[in-house]
């Protein structure tokens, strides 16, 4: 089975990978054998983030930094919504990265890479494509410079993700998060329209569809590596309140001095460390927001 802005999702996804220490589920839309065959130079590859839909990440070589291939799917309710996402990503990335059109990948696509002056070329390159109601981001990071041939191979693998544009069952799975329930989301979003997106096996997002700026709910569900706990992950710049009704070490965080105004509920359930994070569009979460977030988190204990 997160993101307050379009550009932040890959970073959050990789943060989840760093925290998790578990046997990943297989990727539902891209077998790891395809990565081994396409990028045989770096085989064998391992699935670091899997799940039926939304986001898969594969890595190879334990040296730092590892080789990484990642695919992120964003299913939207209409083609117009997908077009808005694609256009916003292109506009937002154009200033900081070198971008170029990519023909023959989806309905339209562009690639972007760092503007650094490395004479051998960047070691990370990404491609964003739109096909009907689906936006796919493909990212490749290697221990050497990424070549044009590498990008062609990355696009071939990206076609597996783009097939979801014509798959109603995959679109349904992409909007069905096991950590959310409709009643809790309706209460948190005040009855206003929202959409749910699943990002791989360990995270989901819900966000306003009409209200601007958008309010966002993020959830991550991870098996933590030995030595980590909810208490260890607490930040000193936030205030905390224990939530004994949700179990040992469960807590509410709020009034954080750094980053976006937000409230988070963290708890342990089903062998996972689960965190719900509410980011209400630049405003400090209200008491009603916090109460609704706690009620939503209670549902995963059942």
C-alpha positions, 0 to 999 in steps of 0.5 A: 500500500504522501504529499503536501505538494506535487514535488514533495511526493518522491522525497516522502516516498524515499523517506518511507523506504529509509525508515522501513525494514520489512520484506516488501510486497511485490509490485502489482504492475511491474515485476522486478524481473523486468527491472533485472532484464532491462537494467541487467548491468545493475542486477539483481534488483530488489523491491523496496516499495511494492503493493498493488498500485500507486508507487513502486521503488526498486534498488540494487547494490548496497553501496551508497548511494544505491541504484534506484528505479521508481514509478509513481502513479497518480490516478485522477477522476477526470482527464482535465484533473490529470492535465492540471497535475501534469501542467503544474508539475511541468511549470513547477519543475521548469525553473529548477531543472533542465526540462525537455519534451519526450515524444512517444510516451503516453499522450504527452511527456517531459523529462527533467534533470539537474542543471549541474555542470557535471561533464559526465551528465546527471546521475538522476533523471526523471520523466513525467507522462500523462495518459488520459486520467493518469499521470506517471512519474518515472525516476532513475538514479544510477551510480554513473551518469544516466544516458539517453539509452537509459532513459529509453529503457526507463520509458519502456518500463514506465509503459507498465504503469501507463497501462493503468490508464485503461484499467478500471480495477487498477483505478479503483485500487488506487482510490481505496486505502485500508487505513481510511474510512468514509465517515472519518474522512467526511468529518475531517474534510467537513463534508467537502469533496475529497479524493483518495490516492494510494501510493504503494504498499505503505502510504495513502493521501486524501486531499480536497478536490475543489477547495484551494489551497488544498487540505491534505491528509497523509498516512504511512504504515511501516514496520520499523527497523530494530531500535526505532519507535514512535517515541524515537521519531518525535521531533523536538520542535512540536508539542505532544499529547499522549493518547492512551486510548490508542495504545502505548506510546500513541501521541498527538503532535501539533504546534510545530515550529518548523515546516507546514502547520500540521497535526499528526497522530502516531500509533502502533497497530497490526504490527505497524507504526502508523502515522496520520498527518493533517496539513490544513492549507497553511493554518494551524489545525483547529481543536475540531481537526485534531479530534476528527484526526484522532477519531479517524486513527481509532478506526485502525485499532478495530 
